[in-house]
Amino acid sequence: MADKGYGYEECEATADWLLARTGVRPAVGIVCGSGLGGLADMLKDQVAFNYEDIPNFPQSTVHGHAGRLVFGTLKGRSCVCMQGRFHLYEGYPVQKITLPIRIFKLLGVDTVMLTNAAGGLNRDFKVGDIMVIKDHLNLPGFAGVNPLSGPNDERFGARFPCMSDAYDGALRQMAMHVGRELGYGDFLKEGVYCVLGGPSFETIAESRMLHKLGADAVGMSTAHEVIVARHCGMRVLALSLITNQAVMDYDSEAKANHEEVLETGTRRAAQLERLVSTMVTKMELNNNNNNYAGDADRGTLACQRKPQ
């Protein structure tokens, strides 16, 4: 990994470059999905960098992704926000698209909050629902496309990281509680996210298969970033905005399209932004009174096995 431009030294050099240009020392890292870049605009006292100006950083090529790294404060909490992310279908190696998450760690981030636009597979989900991700299916990983493939650098994390607790239970509980407090109970769900490579949307047969495998929503991002964040020891919360219903009926005339994704993102973005910003405030309180204490021990026993 180190010889391909995204090893520890490259990440450290990029982190040092950024830290030298801003006084913000972020504890929270936020990744914005398609149509959800407005989260970054909520930050106060912003210091922003275009991806093209950041050493070793990939470039965002997707419409709806601004391509900026924004530092600032959200409800008094120091944050860094990716206004646009990277995907396998852009042609980058999976190690390159997850490089910003490693940089987050070296910037001092301890909690990562990710958002994405996803297609709904669960028939009880509606367009506009927000799904708190409780687990994922990494289908590219089944074929060996994993961001941890290659030599492991112990400075990032262990060779065989646990993933049974990938999505922090306490943060998920907090998201559901905060959502209900905000009056979002009717459209706040919890479920399993499945990642595919893209950029083509799923066929009807593929959508039916994924639903039978237990996926509630499907998209083209997030899981790779989660794996790297957990490898680095960061806590993770991830939210999917259901922007379209996956087509599973051969008689249906509906067709998935990126414009629908962006339109739904625009309609629901303000509420998603309010959910995330309120959670950041709760996390601030957590430092003082231990409300929503983390469940770091959850899943420990499940991970105490030798790799096969």
Helices and strands as residue ranges (DSSP letters): G 2-4, H 8-19, E 28-32, H 38-41, E 44-50, G 51-53, E 68-74, E 77-83, G 88-90, H 94-97, H 99-107, E 111-120, E 130-138, H 139-142, H 169-181, E 188-195, H 204-213, E 217-219, H 223-231, E 235-245, H 258-289, H 300-303
